[in-house]
Amino acid sequence: MKQHKEGFIFKETVFILFLILAIIYTSLFIWKTEPHIALLACLIVVSALSVLKGYKWKEIELGLVKGIQNGVQPIIVLALIGILIGAWMISGTIPTVMAYALTSINPNYLLITSLFSCMVISSLVGSSFTTVSTVGVALMGAGMAIGLPVEWVAGAVISGACFGDKMSPMSDTTNFASGISSVKLFTHIRHMTHTTIPSIIITTLIFFILGRLATIDTASINETKNMVSMIKDHVSISSITLLSPILVIILAIKKVPVIPALVVGIITGGMTAIGFQEVKFGEFLQVLQNGTAFPIDDRVVSNMLNRGGLQSMMWSISLILVAFAFGGILNALHIIPTLIKGLIYRIHSKGQLILSTAASSIGVNLLTGEQYLSILIPGQSFKDLYDNLKIDRKYMSRTLEDAGTLINPLIPWGVSGAFFAQTLGVPVIDFLPFAFFLYLSLFFSIGFGFIKRRI
């Protein structure tokens, strides 16, 4: 779409940005509304301002529709993951991992175990979504059972999953950031170690200390034995149930697209449920829709096992639908590009450039909730400036990941943030302070940008 002849100027886009942030902050923290309502209010206000500016409603509507079209793929993925969690619950896959974790992991080291296991799995499959929705859910159940604060466990799971996703050559966002920046993939990954290694070391030390400080009494450890017994009363625990996730991991390693891989996981989970757990086919279909509903009196074990299903993801799907619609309007009205172009003219040094790249990625994340746009738009806007200032583009690709990929899970209406919150059962606001790796990487990325290195 061509820009309107009376389009927004830079000062107006800055005003709109602060207005949006004010609406979101007021709605979330003062009025305590859901993020859906905050974004809908922003959508209405920006649309009204655009009409007053001279835009026709048809232009706004086309942007809204285009934004929703861009959200179809992540919406399908979220729906399938909700269904997959239900399938793996009823088939015994996730309960088996929970039982193994509760009986073999030292409670004082569960946070470290969660961090490292998610790092390894995510590095292999190249997907934080797959990692969080499988081993992450099981580790959350183990953490609940021994009485660890759920936000601590969620922070460890998300930190490990995002580290592996970011450093894996099979990750779609890693390939996307290096491709947008025209930087070789392994050059990009090697350069990211300058921020990821110190960040993960600090994160590991913090979780080690938290694990040692956590109060885990003997009663809670003994209680885990009862919990394992209750799990076994409702689901047969066996390594056979792990064949389905192993197959999904193999497909991810072989770079099979995520949607077919998830479908295979659902089908094989169904085969395990029907063939091994003796679940009726009709009952399995009900679980795919509504999740598991084991008759369990114990609240903790009930929360651990009664999860998943398509309906469990509707909160996240509706949020992403609104976020993508809002992002589509902002793009159609050229508000985001105008904002970024206004920043470019004020950049004169390496530190300012990296800071502006990071700020732009965070801004796009806040405005659209979409990590791919937070990489794409700043990457396209800033890459020529990196060349003009004779700064290697690997600095740009690293910054796009640190401020784009890693900040998205910290935004309640972000695709990753909404998914992680719904899947782990912990609101973004609660786990945000404990997802140490995510914002430490950003701090190191910006800080190193202002350090002059000898060439």
LINFEN-V775904 format. One line per field, one symbol per residue. burial: # if it has 9 or more other ideal C-beta (glycine too) atoms within 8 Angstrom, else .. A space follows every 10 residues. Layout:
burial->???
//
This chain:
burial->...#..##.# ..##.##.## #.######.. ....###### ###.###.## #.#.#...## .#######.# #..####### ########## #########. ##..#.#.## ########## ########## ########## ######.#.# ########## #########. #.######.# #.#.#.###. ######.### .###.###.# #..#.#...# #.###.##.# ##.##.#... #####.###. ###....### ######.### ####.##.#. ..##..##.# ##.#.#...# ########## ###..##### ########## ########## ####..#..# ########## ########## #.#######. ###.##..#. #.######## ########## ########## ######.#.# #..####### ##.###.### .....
//
